[in-house]
Structures are given as structure tokens and as C-alpha cells.
Amino acid sequence: MRLATRSNGTPDGELLVISKDGARGVPAGERWPNLLAAIDHWNRAEADLRELADAVETGAGEAIDPDTLRAPLPRSWQWLDGSAFAAHGELMQIAFKTDPIVTDKPLMYQGMSDRFYGPYDPVPFRRQDDGIDFEGEFGVVVDAVPMGVTADAALAHVKLLVQINDWSLRALAVPEMKTGFGWIQAKPACSMAPFAATPDSLGNNWREGRIHLNLDIALNGARFGRANGREMHFGFHELIAHAAATRDLVAGTIIGSGTVANANYQEVGSSCLSERRAIEIIAHGRPSTEFMSFGDRVRMEAISSEGEAPFGVIDQMVTEAAT
């Protein structure tokens, strides 16, 4: 089952159940007006939504205008982003000239969750010299998770899977990291692909708490990377258990994988510009790739071995913020 959110003039939009081909959708109705309401009562909502999913596959619903689609969760209660790919961490140490972080626990920060850009929204930034970077990653949406949940039990709390672009401002990141208090200025709002998918809809591409899909990324029309989500050092179930170690997680919490990266990055490329710059430092002693400029466009699409794109496409242009 795949879900989407359509603009309707409200902060949380209108929840739609989407056909497998992404072409048609049917409104979830007054009982489940938006995805935030549905995830808060998922045990009841899921049965209703699956009935609609069956109906839309037999011709119910209407053609969907992609331009009306927002992020599946235009806002939520909490956004927690991990850094679960070892290859990404190693490359970022080179890019940022920082020491390795010695820990046996997942790395995670809490970002802003009051808004997520839609898949085709222009994304405004104040200055180009802040080091505008994209970060392609996957995420999960959970129902209510009790404090102290084990990793084994955490997997059952994963209700939806999503694809995310975690925008970053690299020139601001290192100074903020050195304070030891985490990111504020370096981490603006993220973007989401249009469709949230239930884990079962991915079949064998969802296993071991990981999304085994290639994340195809193009920058200004040129192929940039195609890393696969299978190489997470910590699976999503372990990230959830880490996040819930000392607190409950409210239903609707979104947890990110961090930038998708593979050990064979020379072959598959990268999911962010900073990684590409680190690879250039390794090869040539200095980076040659620039960060994004106003007017640049990034496209992200997770693709299965069967050629399916369960989350749809993020296709966005960087713009100058209005002053």
C-alpha cells in the first residue's frame, strides 16, 4: 500500500491512497483526513486504508496531478536522523578533517519537523556560500514506541517507509559540530518523495530493518550516484531502539538512515556532494566539485531490481530565498 498527501489548504493536507503505478488515488475520507491522524490510530486506520488500496487497484479513484502532491507528512511531531552508513562516516571525516567518532552506539541528531518540503517544491536558501548540499536517504515512520523498546521488538513499530532529501549547509556544519550541541543553522527543512509505502509493499527489498533499493541521484541531469540502502551498519530497528532508550516515541516520529553510501563508492557514486568532494581529496589531494548554486536541480528516485519506484521522485531546484 502506498499513501500520499494532496494540498487542500490545510497544514497537513488530504490523505490519499495511491495505486501501485502511482497514477491514481482515492481520498481516505473524513475519518482519516491526513496521514498524521491515521498514523496516530494506525491499528484502526490501516484496515480502512487497505480496503481503499484494493478499490483503487480495481479502478476506483481519479488521476493524480503530481503538482498537487506534498510530502506524505508535511509536518510531524519529531524527526530524528541517524548516520548509519559506515562509508559515509569515513568519507565525511576526510571532507571535514575531523577525527573518527569512537562509539558503539548509532549517531543521531534531532532536526526540525514542523515542515517537510514536497517532492517538487523549489527549495529556498539565503546564501550560496553556505555550502548547499543534498543528502539522499531513506526513513521510517513509526507508531507509538515505548521507552526501552528492544531492537527486536522495534521492527514491529515501523509502519511506513519514505525517501528523504536531508538538505545541509556544509559551511555552517563544522562550526556547529564543534560546539557539541548539535545542528540548528546547518540543517534546514528536509524534503520527501511523494509516496509513503508500507513495508510489505517492498517485498524482499525490505529485510533486516533495511531498504535494499538503489537510490538513483542526478544533479542537473547528470548521473551522480546509485548507492544501495542495504549497507546500513545499524538497521532501522536498532536506530529506533537507540532513539527510544530513555523516552517514548510519539506516533508519527520519522527516523532517517543518514546519507546512503556504499563501500564501493568509486563504482556507484555518492548521495551527497560532500562525499564526492572527499573522494576527490583522496584521489587528487583537493576537491573540485562545488556545492549547489541557485538554479541547480537534484533528482532522486529509489529503484528496485524490478524497475519499480515505490516512493516516486524528488525533483527540486535550489532557489534564492526572498528577502
Salt bridges, closest charged atoms under 4 A:
ASP12 OD1 - ARG75 NE 2.75
GLU14 OE1 - ARG6 NH2 3.00
ASP40 OD2 - HIS41 NE2 3.75
GLU46 OE2 - ARG50 NE 2.93
ASP48 OD2 - ARG31 NH1 2.88
GLU62 OE2 - ARG6 NH1 2.83
ASP114 OD2 - ARG115 NH2 2.91
ASP129 OD1 - ARG127 NE 3.37
ASP130 OD1 - ARG127 NH2 2.78
ASP133 OD2 - ARG170 NE 2.79
GLU135 OE2 - ARG170 NH2 3.22
GLU135 OE2 - LYS187 NZ 2.82
ASP143 OD1 - HIS157 ND1 2.67
ASP143 OD2 - LYS159 NZ 3.80
ASP166 OD2 - LYS187 NZ 2.89
ASP200 OD1 - ARG50 NH2 2.78
ASP216 OD1 - ARG226 NE 2.63
GLU238 OE1 - ARG210 NH2 3.96
GLU275 OE2 - HIS88 ND1 2.56
GLU301 OE1 - ARG299 NH1 3.06
ASP315 OD1 - ARG297 NH1 3.14
